[in-house]
């Protein structure tokens, strides 16, 4: 099983690259983010590899960093998300954006990826909510008050997020702004102060 390839980029397509490793060209499917990171033809590149073996083919999927590889593995655990759809999602959203979308249960953010409709987007955020560690999802907002954002039910952070969404902001953007405000303001933060701070963050 191939776990990593290091070589010279021979050619690049929309969602793939051919990596020349010692005279052997490996076709590796990659997200747009990874393709931008590794450079163009002639550049040296090293990719973490996920090997998918099927009866009729062997496909290699490459990643410039461990975060993207881990999200690829996580996404492909969701029913209806194959490897190519996972790559499309990672082309549309960075690992941090995916983390924020799952934490905020923002299914609309997932529909930015080719091949992901509203139903699949909802399934992704629903299924991965329980698989992604809450502390990892909220590492940008590590105060106790912000940590309550993960439950999605009650608390100052969810209320403030809902208020910003009602004002027209996207749920992922609102979640990020309020979480950052909660970390700065600490346990004494009120819904009103979080909304005010969140608006300043979004307007910066």
N, C-alpha and C positions, 0 to 999 in steps of 0.2 A: 504493500500500500504506500503510495506516495504522500508524504507529509509536507515537504518543502521542495521548491525548485529555485535555483539561483542561476542566472545566465544573462544573455543579451536579448533584448527585445528585437525580434525579426520583423514583425508587422503587428498592426493594431486595427481592430474593427470596432463596431458600435458597442458590443458587449463581450469582446474577446481579445486576446493577444496570443501571438505565437512566441514562445520563449525558447531561444536556442540555448540548449544546455549541452555543451561538448559536442556540437554538431548534430544533435537530435532536436527537432522542433516539436515542442509540446503545445497543443492548442488548449488554452486555459480560458474559461469563461470568468469574467470579472464585472463588478459593478462599475458605473461611471466614475465613482469616487476613487476606486483603486486604480483605474486606468489613468486618471489625472495625476495620481500620486507617483506612479512609477515612471512616467515620462514617455517619450516617443521612441521611434526606431533607433536602434544603436545604443540605447541606454542600458546600463546594468540594472538588474531588478532581482529582488528576492521575494517570493510569494509563499505564504502558508497555503497549503493545498488540502481541499476536501475531495476525495475520490468517490464518485458515485458509479457503482457497477450495476448494470442492468443486463438482461438477456441479450439485448441487441446493441448495446453500446457501453463504452466507458467514458465518462465525462469528468474533466478536472475543473474545479472551481477554485479561483485564487483570490487571496486577500492580502492587502498591504499591512494590516495590523490585526492583532488578536481580538479587539473589540468587534470588528466587523465579522470576523470568522465565527465568534461566539454567537452573534446575532443571527447569522446564517443558520447555524445549527438549531437555534431556538425557533426561528421562523418556520423551518421545515418540519417541526413537530406539530404544527397546526394543520388540521385537515383542510385540504384544498390548496395548501401552499407548497408547490413543488420547488425544486431548486431554481428554475428559471424565474419563477415569480419572486422568490426570495431575493435573487440578484436584482430584479427590477425594483423591489422595495428599497434595497440598500443603495440603489442609484438615486432614488428620490429623497431618501431620508438618511441622515447620518446616524450612527449609533446613539448619540446623545438625543437627537430628535426623536428617535424611536422610543427611547426610554421615557422621554417626556410625554409622548403620545399615549403609551401604555399606562403611565402613571395617571394621566388626566382622563383616560378612557376616551380619547379623541379619535373616534373611528374615521372621521372626515379626513384627518391628516394622512391616513394610510391610502386613501383613494387617489392621492397624487401619483401613486405608482401605477405603471401600466399593468393591466390585468387584475387590478384590485377594485372591486365594486363595493358598494355600501355594506352588503351582507357579509362579504369576506372580511372587510375592514373591521366590522363589529365582532366577528368571530376571533380575529387576531388579538384585538385588545382585551377581549373577555378571557380567552384561554391563557394568554401570556401574563395577565395580571397576577395569577397565582404562581407562575413559574419564575418571574423575575423578583429577585430579593428586594423587599421594600426599602431597605437601607441604601441599596445601590441606586434604586430609582430616585431616591430623594437625597442623594449625596450633596447636592447643591443647597439643600435646605435642611440642615441637621439639627435644628432646634426642636424641642418637644412639640411645640405648637404646630410647626410645619409638618412634622411626622404624621400628624393626624390626617394630612391630605390624602394619604393612601387609602383611607377607609371609604371615602366617597359618600359618606352618609351625613355626619354632623360635625360641627367644629368651626372655628373661626376661618381656617384656610378654605375649606370647601364653600362656605358661605361667601367669602370674598371672591373666590374664583367664579362662582355662579353670578355674582353681581357684575363682574367685568364681562362675562360672556353675554349677559343681558344688555350690556352697553355696546355690543357689537364686535368684541374681540374674539379671536379664535381661542378655543379652549386650551390648546397647548401653550399658546402665548400667555394667556391669563394665568395658567398654572405656574409657568416658569417665573413670571413677574411676582406673583403673590408668594411663592415659595422663597424667592430671594428676599423679599420684604420681611417675611416671617423670620428668616435667619438673622437679619439685621436687628429687628425689633425685639426678638426674644419672646418669653412667655407672657409678657404684659401686653402683647399686641391685641388690639381689638379688631373686629370686622372693619370698622370705619377706618382705622389707621392703616390696615392692610390694603384696603381699597385705594386710599389716597397714595400710599407708597407705590402700589402696583401701577397706578395710572402714571405716576412720575417715571417709573421704570419703562413703561411701554412708550412713553412720549420722549424718552431720552434719545 
